[in-house]
Every structure is written in C-alpha cells, then in structure tokens.
C-alpha cells in the first residue's frame, strides 16, 4: 500500500510515519515548507517527502495532483487553526480547512485513492455533554469554529463516499500526549505543563482547574489510526480516547508527583471554547477495530516526562 500522511512531520504524524514504515508500507508525506522536519530525520531516506502549503487553495489542486499520484490511502492530520484561535477568524478556518479538504477529496477521487482516514476531534465536535461518557451518537454542539469545521468535514467524507465510493474512517480523537509533542505550543496541556515544570516556571490554567478531559497516549492513538487504515466495515465513525476524565487540577498533581518538582499554579479566566467535562465511550472501536488503549496514564506520563527531560525543544 502507498500511504500519504498529511502533516507527517508533526507530533502525531511522525509517529504514524514510523508505524507505517515498521509495517513495511510505502510512505509519502506532505508538509508545509516552513515546518520543522526534525521528527522525520531518522527516516528521511525511507519516505517520499513533498513540501507544499495545504492552506493555499490557489495552488492546492496542482500540488495534490502530484502528491496523490499512485496513493492508495490518505491519512489527514492537518489543521491550520487551533480550537481557541479558530473563533477569531472563522472565514480563514472555512477557507483553509473545510474548503481545502473538499479540494483534497475531489483530487483523491480523480486519482483513484481508495480510502481517507480523518483525524477529527473528540473534544471539540461534541461541545457540552448532555450525558457522559460521550458516544458517537451523542449530540454535536461545538463551541468553536474548529469543531464546526471538523464536523462539516465528516459530512463531506460521507457525501463523497455516497457519490463516488471513496471509503473513509473518521476518528474523533481525545487529547493526545506523549513524546515529540511541543512543550512551547499552544495546544497539549500535558506537554506544556511538563515544559513549565522542567523550566521551573508557573503553570497557567484556564478556569478553576475543574475542566476535565480525556487524555490518550500517543502509542495508543497510532495503533487506532493503523487499525482504521486496515479495517473495512460499515461503521465509519469512532471515538478514540482513554474513556476516563481527568481534571486539570488532578493532572497537575500527577505531573508534579511524576516529575518530583513543584511549581506555582496560576488560574486564568475560563475560555468560551472549553466544555466543562469531556470523556469518550470507545466501545465501537473495541467492537469493530479491535482497539482499546493499552498504556495507563501514569506510564504514559512517566515516558513523556523522561522524553521532555532528554529531548524537548520549544
């Protein structure tokens, strides 16, 4: 199989690239020309790397016509915005994510791509949960443009399957963490908090610390993506998470315990894009993908902390 990984140099994408290569697959990567490619350095000679701007709709069709040539399966991990920033410019979100993903799907049909695996958001698509845990049939009331665009993209995948037979799997992913996640980024509480602990800086929390999320270790997420690539079934939408909520306050306590270092915690005004509690029911993934998380929180946090100490750069 020939795979194209959109965003293959990133935190999630580079782990997926490693897993595909280990499985003996042919791997092509599309990354932004200004992206940091350090995560791909160990496998650079084993992949077909293409540099291009997914956000540039004026050139995207031409770029994809080349990049998709001979590709069997696309793993779509690209987003040009973050949940909190997406509400500042919804039009940009529409143009660079929704519109350009539709362009991707059109080109995929032309090139005979067999399947698209799409990384959606288990945290942003649902919005405030009426009941917990959240199942795939729960109501979807996103509080961010990011979540709305993810949801709309899911609908277009279903439409292209109906119109053109393009197969797809959607993974509504919880909050991933682990090695290679940027400690100086605007997303990824665990990596950011560990970076602050390493540098002996205060940790900032949005709200009073009661916001609870579902945290998923990167190795478990990669296995879910690999299963989504190889399993073909009538079910196309899966929650992928740990299935357990952890509040920000409890998360900080765990990180302090694992690191052995205490830092001040500063509380900031809550953000309107944050739902109070979010954790996912992943029973469908167990039934149809034969997937469930294997790495417990303490083990995952310990591995991440060890990586931060040895490798992490802002």
C-alpha positions as CSV (number, residue, x, y, z in Angstrom):
1,X,0.0,0.0,0.0
2,X,1.1,3.5,-0.8
3,X,0.2,5.9,2.0
4,X,0.1,9.7,2.1
5,X,0.3,11.3,5.5
6,X,-0.8,15.0,5.6
7,X,1.2,16.6,8.4
8,X,3.6,13.7,8.7
9,X,6.4,15.7,10.4
10,X,4.2,16.7,13.3
11,X,3.7,15.2,16.7
12,X,1.1,12.6,15.7
13,X,2.1,12.4,12.0
14,X,5.7,11.4,12.7
15,X,4.7,8.6,15.0
16,X,2.2,7.4,12.3
17,X,5.0,7.5,9.7
18,X,7.2,5.4,11.9
19,X,4.5,2.8,12.4
20,X,3.7,2.6,8.7
21,X,7.4,2.1,7.8
22,X,7.7,-0.6,10.5
23,X,4.7,-2.3,8.9
24,X,6.6,-2.3,5.5
25,X,4.4,0.3,3.8
26,X,5.4,2.9,1.2
27,X,5.1,6.3,2.8
28,X,4.7,9.8,1.3
29,X,4.5,12.9,3.4
30,X,3.1,16.3,2.6
31,X,4.3,19.1,4.9
32,X,4.4,22.9,5.0
33,X,7.7,24.3,3.6
34,X,8.4,26.0,6.9
35,X,7.7,23.0,9.1
36,X,10.3,21.7,11.4
37,X,11.3,18.3,10.0
38,X,13.4,17.1,12.9
39,X,10.9,14.3,13.7
40,X,11.4,12.8,10.3
41,X,15.2,13.0,10.3
42,X,15.7,9.3,11.4
43,X,13.5,8.1,8.5
44,X,14.2,10.8,5.9
45,X,15.7,8.4,3.4
46,X,12.8,6.0,3.7
47,X,10.0,8.3,2.8
48,X,8.9,10.4,-0.2
49,X,8.7,13.9,1.2
50,X,6.8,16.7,-0.5
51,X,6.7,20.3,0.7
52,X,3.7,22.4,0.0
53,X,1.1,24.7,1.7
54,X,-2.2,22.9,2.3
55,X,-3.7,26.3,3.2
56,X,-3.0,27.8,-0.2
57,X,-6.2,26.9,-2.1
58,X,-4.9,28.7,-5.3
59,X,-2.2,26.1,-5.7
60,X,-3.6,23.1,-3.8
61,X,-5.2,21.2,-6.8
62,X,-1.9,21.3,-8.7
63,X,0.0,20.3,-5.7
64,X,-2.3,17.4,-4.8
65,X,-2.4,16.2,-8.4
66,X,1.3,15.4,-8.0
67,X,1.3,14.3,-4.4
68,X,-1.7,11.9,-4.7
69,X,-0.3,10.1,-7.8
70,X,-0.2,6.4,-7.0
71,X,-1.5,6.8,-3.4
72,X,-3.9,4.2,-2.1
73,X,-4.8,5.7,1.3
74,X,-4.6,9.2,2.8
75,X,-4.2,9.9,6.5
76,X,-5.4,13.5,7.0
77,X,-3.9,15.0,10.2
78,X,-3.7,18.7,9.0
79,X,-5.4,21.6,10.6
80,X,-4.4,25.3,10.1
81,X,-6.0,26.6,13.3
82,X,-6.4,25.7,17.0
83,X,-9.7,25.4,18.8
84,X,-9.2,28.7,20.8
85,X,-7.9,30.7,17.8
86,X,-10.4,29.4,15.3
87,X,-13.2,31.7,16.6
88,X,-11.1,34.7,15.9
89,X,-11.3,34.2,12.2
90,X,-13.9,31.6,11.1
91,X,-13.6,32.5,7.5
92,X,-10.0,31.6,7.5
93,X,-10.9,28.3,9.1
94,X,-13.5,27.6,6.4
95,X,-11.2,28.5,3.5
96,X,-8.1,26.7,4.7
97,X,-9.6,23.6,6.3
98,X,-13.0,22.9,5.0
99,X,-12.7,24.2,1.5
100,X,-9.2,22.7,1.1
101,X,-10.2,19.3,2.4
102,X,-13.0,19.3,-0.2
103,X,-10.4,20.0,-2.8
104,X,-8.4,17.1,-1.4
105,X,-11.4,14.8,-1.7
106,X,-12.0,15.9,-5.3
107,X,-8.4,15.2,-6.2
108,X,-8.5,11.9,-4.3
109,X,-11.4,10.7,-6.4
110,X,-9.7,11.7,-9.7
111,X,-6.5,9.9,-8.6
112,X,-8.3,6.7,-7.6
113,X,-7.5,6.9,-3.9
114,X,-9.2,4.0,-2.1
115,X,-9.6,5.5,1.4
116,X,-9.2,8.6,3.6
117,X,-8.6,8.3,7.4
118,X,-9.5,11.6,9.0
119,X,-8.4,12.9,12.4
120,X,-11.5,14.6,13.9
121,X,-11.9,16.0,17.4
122,X,-13.5,14.1,20.3
123,X,-13.0,17.2,22.4
124,X,-14.4,19.9,20.1
125,X,-17.1,18.2,17.9
126,X,-19.5,17.4,20.7
127,X,-19.5,20.5,22.8
128,X,-21.0,20.5,26.3
129,X,-22.0,16.9,27.0
130,X,-25.6,16.2,28.0
131,X,-24.7,12.7,29.2
132,X,-21.3,11.1,30.0
133,X,-19.4,9.3,28.7
134,X,-19.9,10.7,25.2
135,X,-20.8,8.2,22.5
136,X,-20.7,8.6,18.7
137,X,-24.4,9.2,18.7
138,X,-24.3,12.0,21.3
139,X,-25.4,15.4,20.2
140,X,-22.9,17.6,18.4
141,X,-22.9,21.3,19.5
142,X,-19.4,22.6,19.0
143,X,-18.3,25.8,20.8
144,X,-15.6,26.6,18.3
145,X,-15.2,27.1,14.6
146,X,-12.6,24.3,14.8
147,X,-15.2,21.8,16.0
148,X,-17.8,23.0,13.4
149,X,-15.3,22.5,10.6
150,X,-14.3,19.1,11.8
151,X,-18.0,18.1,11.9
152,X,-18.6,19.6,8.4
153,X,-15.6,17.7,7.1
154,X,-17.1,14.5,8.5
155,X,-20.2,15.2,6.5
156,X,-18.3,15.7,3.3
157,X,-16.5,12.4,3.7
158,X,-19.8,10.7,4.0
159,X,-21.1,12.6,0.9
160,X,-18.0,11.6,-1.2
161,X,-18.5,8.0,-0.1
162,X,-22.1,8.2,-1.3
163,X,-21.4,10.0,-4.6
164,X,-18.0,8.4,-5.6
165,X,-17.5,5.3,-3.4
166,X,-14.5,6.9,-1.7
167,X,-14.1,4.9,1.5
168,X,-13.3,6.6,4.8
169,X,-12.9,6.3,8.5
170,X,-13.3,9.2,11.0
171,X,-11.6,9.1,14.3
172,X,-12.9,11.5,16.9
173,X,-9.7,11.7,19.0
174,X,-9.4,12.7,22.6
175,X,-6.4,14.8,23.9
176,X,-3.3,13.1,22.7
177,X,0.0,13.4,24.6
178,X,3.5,11.8,24.5
179,X,6.9,12.1,23.1
180,X,7.5,14.8,20.4
181,X,4.7,17.0,21.5
182,X,5.9,20.6,21.7
183,X,6.4,21.9,25.2
184,X,6.1,25.5,23.9
185,X,3.0,25.0,21.8
186,X,-0.5,26.5,22.3
187,X,-2.1,23.0,22.4
188,X,-1.4,20.0,24.5
189,X,-1.7,20.6,28.2
190,X,0.5,17.7,29.3
191,X,3.5,18.7,27.2
192,X,3.1,22.4,28.0
193,X,2.8,21.8,31.7
194,X,5.8,19.4,31.7
195,X,7.8,22.0,29.9
196,X,6.9,24.6,32.6
197,X,7.9,22.1,35.3
198,X,11.2,21.3,33.6
199,X,12.0,25.0,33.4
200,X,10.6,25.8,36.9
201,X,8.0,28.1,35.6
202,X,4.4,28.6,36.8
203,X,1.7,26.6,35.2
204,X,-1.3,28.6,33.9
205,X,-4.7,27.0,33.9
206,X,-7.8,28.4,32.1
207,X,-10.6,28.3,34.7
208,X,-10.6,27.0,38.2
209,X,-9.0,23.6,37.4
210,X,-12.2,21.6,37.3
211,X,-12.3,21.3,33.5
212,X,-11.8,17.6,32.8
213,X,-10.5,15.9,29.7
214,X,-9.8,12.5,28.2
215,X,-6.0,12.1,27.7
216,X,-4.7,9.5,25.3
217,X,-1.1,8.3,25.0
218,X,0.4,8.7,21.5
219,X,1.3,5.0,21.0
220,X,-2.4,4.0,21.6
221,X,-3.6,6.7,19.2
222,X,-1.2,5.4,16.5
223,X,-2.5,1.9,16.9
224,X,-6.0,3.2,16.4
225,X,-5.0,5.0,13.2
226,X,-3.3,1.9,11.9
227,X,-6.4,-0.2,12.6
228,X,-8.6,2.4,10.9
229,X,-6.3,2.1,7.8
230,X,-6.7,-1.7,7.5
231,X,-10.2,-2.5,8.8
232,X,-13.1,-2.1,6.4
233,X,-16.6,-2.2,7.8
234,X,-19.9,-0.4,7.6
235,X,-19.1,1.7,10.8
236,X,-17.1,4.7,9.7
237,X,-17.0,6.9,12.9
238,X,-15.2,6.0,16.1
239,X,-14.4,7.7,19.4
240,X,-10.7,7.2,20.3
241,X,-9.8,8.0,23.8
242,X,-8.9,6.6,27.3
243,X,-12.5,6.7,28.4
244,X,-11.5,8.4,31.7
245,X,-11.8,12.0,32.7
246,X,-9.0,13.9,34.5
247,X,-9.4,17.4,35.8
248,X,-6.7,20.0,35.1
249,X,-6.0,20.2,38.9
250,X,-5.6,16.4,39.2
251,X,-3.5,16.4,36.1
252,X,-1.1,19.0,37.6
253,X,-0.9,16.9,40.8
254,X,0.0,13.8,38.8
255,X,2.7,15.7,36.8
256,X,4.2,17.1,40.0
257,X,4.3,13.6,41.5
258,X,5.9,12.1,38.5
259,X,8.5,14.8,38.0
260,X,9.3,15.3,41.6
261,X,9.1,19.1,41.2
262,X,6.5,21.6,42.4
263,X,5.8,24.9,40.6
264,X,3.2,27.6,41.2
265,X,-0.2,27.3,39.5
266,X,-1.9,30.4,38.2
267,X,-5.6,30.4,37.3
268,X,-6.8,32.5,34.4
269,X,-10.3,33.3,33.1
270,X,-12.1,30.4,31.6
271,X,-12.2,30.2,27.8
272,X,-15.6,30.1,26.0
273,X,-14.4,27.2,23.8
274,X,-13.9,24.8,26.7
275,X,-16.6,22.4,27.7
276,X,-16.7,21.5,31.5
277,X,-16.2,17.8,31.2
278,X,-15.4,15.6,28.2
279,X,-14.6,11.9,28.0
280,X,-15.4,9.3,25.4
281,X,-17.1,6.0,25.2
282,X,-14.9,3.9,22.9
283,X,-16.9,0.7,22.7
284,X,-17.4,0.9,19.0
285,X,-13.6,1.0,18.4
286,X,-13.3,-2.2,20.5
287,X,-16.0,-4.0,18.7
288,X,-15.1,-3.0,15.1
289,X,-11.4,-2.1,15.2
290,X,-10.4,-4.5,17.9
291,X,-8.8,-1.4,19.6
292,X,-8.6,-0.2,23.1
293,X,-5.9,1.8,24.9
294,X,-3.0,-0.2,26.4
295,X,-0.9,2.4,28.2
296,X,-2.1,3.6,31.6
297,X,-1.9,7.3,32.5
298,X,1.0,7.0,34.9
299,X,3.1,5.0,32.5
300,X,2.4,7.4,29.6
301,X,3.1,10.5,31.8
302,X,6.4,9.0,33.0
303,X,7.6,8.2,29.5
304,X,6.6,11.7,28.4
305,X,8.4,13.3,31.3
306,X,11.6,11.3,30.5
307,X,11.4,12.5,26.9
308,X,10.9,16.1,27.9
309,X,14.0,15.9,30.1
310,X,16.1,14.4,27.4
311,X,14.9,15.9,24.2
312,X,12.1,18.5,24.3
313,X,12.6,21.8,22.5
314,X,10.2,24.7,22.4
